[in-house]
């Protein structure tokens, strides 16, 4: 994604009116798109002295604070991560429009992880040790996050990670704005078992940390909680384009549900080959954990129609707040730009960081972390109100979307709020 792409002005928006506890700090996202009249130099001039808000030698001046954006803009994961890059830039532009963070304009340095986990670690090291960024917004796969985590903990940096993931992790240096397994995997399996009377499941994923760990959790949940049967389990190399053998096994086993966690560009081949084999939404229940509108654009709605995704957000969510966000996003990135679950979760990152910094009154990592762990930060997000819990995860809801031919999903189920539990007992 080129930083030279023109970005039209963000459109004015009404103040959000979502529900929220009075004890929690509210981030008023609607203010972000107000006209700049009366909010220019005077807003930034009110900044507190740098010596008081930056005692750990971060890239903070009297007028600017520098952050990092670290995603794959090339390689097999670019299909999934481009939207996250766009969302983070939109959030930063809106934050700057309302006066920045502690009166400082937010400047970003973008690096390309190139769908390669050692490259992610190398770029994170550069951002923290050479550029001294105050926070990093980035990663998609768990493999990239795991590669970056030791660097973050060694250099005491902050990462805002936007992807649904397997859980079983909690670091003071990471804010997880996507869902963990109990919020996505367990809740989604509950839905498909109840609504589709599912008893047999075929598990298929890409071959790296997230799919393998997720399917291990799913298998145990299916067997011990749902009293179902796993009739097959397979993993394809990241970037794989040949699913013929797997599809033949699925046709032989005839599971009630294909439960999928294929990621990135492989999804294009996976779903096209399913359709070519005569497996479609009218004759087979398929629930995927890894297809959002970003992937649907590449896959083609005609190859997805009738299948389901388990996500916390879909672009089709019919609320005033989401309609406002969709309008703003497409004004910046074009009417054809898709907005998926991870894209929306990436948008939340800069806003949650802003809230924590301003609650702390400092950019220093340890002070920001203390604010994040206070249980008093919430955000009126496009998905609805989200609440940052002391375990660095968000309390949010699960939605099930049924894909249409046009690459959008009809939301057929919305759960109650689910507290994050990255370390479920017995798993």
Buried (B, 14 or more C-beta within 10 A) or exposed (E): BEEEEEEEEBEEBEEBEBEBEEEBBBBEBBBBBBEEEEBEEEBBEEBBEBEEBBEBEBBBEEBBBBBBBBBBBBBBBBBBBBBBBBBBBBBBBBBBBBBBBBBBBBBBBBBBBBBBBEBBBBBBBBBBEEBBBBBBBBBBBBBBBBBBBEBBEEBBBBBBBBBBBBBBBBBBBBBBBBBBBBBBBBBBBBBBBEEEEBBBBBBBBBEBBBBBBBBBBBBBBBEEEBEBEBBBBBBBEBBBEEBEEBBEBBEEEEBBBBBBBBBBBBBBBBBBBBBEBEBBBEEBBBBBBBBBBBBBBBBBBBBBBBBBBBBBBBBBBEEEBBEBBBEBBBBBBEEEBBBBBBBBBBBBBBBBBBBBBBBBBBBBBEBBBBBBBBBBBBBBBBBBBBBBBEBBBBBBBBBBBBBBEEBBBEBEBEBEBBEBBBEBEEB
